[in-house]
């Protein structure tokens, strides 16, 4: 059995959670609770989307906390 996260010919979703963290997800799989679909395409396009949009690696709550104390 092959890993469904590494199939270059499959369709994928890009998910985001409340902490503004991204995930690459196979399109056939149910989206987990707490995650929202923000993009859908082939694997390469989804990875490009993540690389272009996930520019802050820190969880959103940490960024807010640090900004509040600055």
trRosetta pair geometry for C-beta under 8 A, 3 or more apart (Angstrom, degrees):
i j d omega theta_ij theta_ji phi_ij phi_ji
2 6 7.0 -119 168 70 97 100
2 7 6.2 94 123 -74 130 100
3 6 4.4 49 84 17 110 110
3 7 7.5 -167 89 -33 59 78
4 7 6.0 -33 -147 0 41 118
4 10 6.6 87 -165 -76 74 177
4 26 4.4 -21 148 -66 117 151
4 28 7.5 -97 -162 49 141 114
4 29 7.2 121 119 -37 150 122
5 24 6.5 104 -153 104 95 108
5 26 6.6 -102 -80 -45 55 97
6 43 8.0 63 -156 -136 24 156
7 10 3.9 66 94 -10 118 115
7 26 7.8 51 38 -110 114 111
7 43 7.0 177 88 -50 52 140
8 42 7.5 33 175 173 60 107
8 43 5.2 -108 -130 42 48 138
8 44 7.0 36 -151 -37 92 94
9 42 7.6 -43 -144 -143 26 109
9 43 8.0 -11 -2 -1 16 115
10 26 6.1 -30 146 -134 142 94
10 27 7.1 -171 160 20 92 98
10 28 7.8 -76 -165 -5 118 107
10 42 7.7 133 83 -144 39 66
10 43 6.5 64 63 -48 78 106
11 26 7.8 88 83 -165 57 60
11 27 4.0 -11 103 -1 97 146
11 28 7.9 109 65 -32 92 76
11 40 6.9 27 172 179 105 90
11 41 7.2 -121 -148 154 80 14
11 42 6.5 -68 -109 -94 55 48
12 24 5.7 -11 -179 -171 138 87
12 25 6.4 137 -166 71 81 42
12 26 6.1 -61 -111 -108 71 34
12 27 5.8 -129 -99 -38 14 85
12 40 7.2 -171 95 -145 45 57
12 41 7.0 -19 59 70 80 48
12 42 6.9 55 19 177 95 20
12 43 5.3 88 -10 -92 137 58
12 46 4.4 -78 92 -13 124 163
13 24 7.7 147 77 -161 50 42
13 25 4.5 -28 64 70 97 100
13 26 7.6 12 16 95 87 13
13 27 5.5 124 -32 -95 90 65
13 31 6.9 -71 102 -89 162 104
13 37 5.0 -66 -165 -125 124 104
13 39 7.1 143 -165 82 52 55
13 40 5.2 -20 -106 -99 68 83
13 46 7.2 97 116 -122 8 138
14 22 6.0 -19 -173 -163 96 108
14 23 7.3 150 -160 75 50 45
14 24 6.5 -26 -103 -100 65 56
14 25 7.5 157 -98 21 16 87
14 37 7.2 102 70 -156 52 61
14 38 5.3 -61 97 65 99 87
14 39 3.9 17 34 54 120 102
14 40 7.3 -138 15 -64 74 41
14 46 4.9 -180 -56 -154 97 93
14 49 5.2 -106 -45 97 162 132
14 50 5.8 -164 -131 -63 123 89
15 22 6.8 142 78 -159 52 54
15 23 4.4 -18 60 59 104 98
15 24 7.9 -160 19 -67 84 10
15 25 5.2 43 -15 -8 118 132
15 31 6.3 159 -103 -143 128 102
15 32 7.7 64 -173 40 166 88
15 35 4.1 12 179 177 130 120
15 36 6.5 139 -155 66 74 33
15 37 6.0 -46 -97 -91 69 48
15 38 7.0 127 -129 10 20 87
16 20 6.3 -7 -171 -137 111 42
16 21 7.0 153 -150 73 61 37
16 22 5.5 -27 -94 -97 75 65
16 23 7.7 -180 -76 18 31 77
16 35 6.9 144 67 -155 26 72
16 36 5.7 -31 62 62 79 87
16 38 5.1 32 -3 -18 115 133
17 20 7.3 -92 72 -22 60 15
17 21 5.3 -7 40 53 105 88
17 23 7.6 52 -25 -8 99 114
17 34 5.4 19 -136 144 105 92
17 35 5.2 -49 -80 -96 81 68
17 36 7.6 146 -94 13 33 77
18 34 6.7 -71 -7 -167 100 89
18 60 7.0 -118 141 47 58 135
19 59 4.1 -42 -167 -151 121 91
19 60 4.8 -171 -159 19 45 92
19 61 6.2 -54 -117 -2 89 92
20 54 7.9 158 151 -125 83 78
20 56 6.8 18 114 75 131 111
20 59 7.4 137 48 -158 82 44
20 60 4.2 101 10 -55 110 116
21 54 7.6 50 -148 -134 40 122
21 59 6.7 -30 -47 -107 111 72
22 38 8.0 -79 -121 42 97 131
22 50 4.8 167 128 -132 150 98
22 53 7.0 113 -70 90 146 104
22 54 4.5 -101 6 -71 131 133
23 35 6.6 -45 39 -135 131 139
24 43 7.4 56 -168 -143 132 76
24 46 5.5 112 -126 131 97 126
24 47 6.6 2 -89 -79 139 72
24 50 6.5 -66 -61 -41 94 149
25 29 6.1 -117 175 68 94 116
25 31 6.8 82 133 -109 163 70
25 35 7.7 113 -44 142 154 152
26 29 4.6 81 72 0 95 108
27 40 6.5 80 -104 -149 114 106
31 35 5.4 -138 177 88 95 106
31 36 7.6 60 172 -112 144 19
31 37 6.1 -93 -96 -47 148 96
32 35 5.1 62 68 14 81 124
37 40 6.5 14 -179 -54 122 102
38 49 7.8 176 105 156 99 132
38 53 7.9 -146 121 121 142 167
39 45 7.7 -145 159 131 122 95
39 46 6.1 158 109 -120 115 74
39 49 4.6 -142 109 171 175 168
40 46 7.6 -3 -135 -87 23 109
41 45 3.7 -53 109 88 137 138
41 46 5.6 -179 61 -51 86 79
41 49 7.5 129 31 -23 123 133
42 45 5.1 89 55 13 74 105
42 46 7.0 -143 94 -7 34 92
43 46 5.8 -62 -149 38 28 110
43 47 6.3 26 157 -17 67 107
44 47 5.9 -55 -147 37 29 109
44 48 6.4 32 153 -19 64 107
45 48 5.6 -54 -149 37 31 114
45 49 6.4 37 150 -23 65 103
46 49 5.5 -49 -149 32 34 115
46 50 6.5 34 152 -18 64 102
47 50 5.7 -51 -149 36 34 111
47 51 6.3 32 154 -17 66 107
48 51 5.8 -56 -145 40 30 110
48 52 6.2 26 157 -17 65 111
49 52 5.9 -63 -147 40 26 108
49 53 6.0 -5 166 4 65 120
50 53 6.4 -76 -137 49 22 93
50 54 5.2 -6 -178 3 69 122
51 54 7.0 -44 -98 44 17 92
54 57 7.3 67 156 -86 96 59
56 60 7.8 84 107 -86 130 63
56 63 6.3 17 171 -76 140 146
58 62 4.8 -108 169 83 109 125
58 63 5.3 132 98 -56 118 89
58 66 7.9 -3 143 4 159 140
59 62 4.7 90 65 4 84 105
59 63 7.3 -153 96 -6 44 86
60 63 5.6 -54 -150 35 36 113
60 64 6.4 36 154 -18 68 105
61 64 5.7 -52 -148 37 32 112
61 65 6.3 34 153 -20 65 107
62 65 5.6 -53 -146 37 32 112
62 66 6.2 29 156 -17 66 107
63 66 5.9 -57 -146 39 28 108
63 67 6.2 26 155 -17 64 109
64 67 5.8 -58 -146 39 29 110
64 68 6.3 31 155 -23 64 108
65 68 5.7 -55 -148 33 29 113
65 69 6.7 12 159 -6 63 109
66 69 6.2 -66 -148 43 30 100
66 70 6.4 43 152 -41 65 105
67 70 5.6 -45 -144 15 33 119
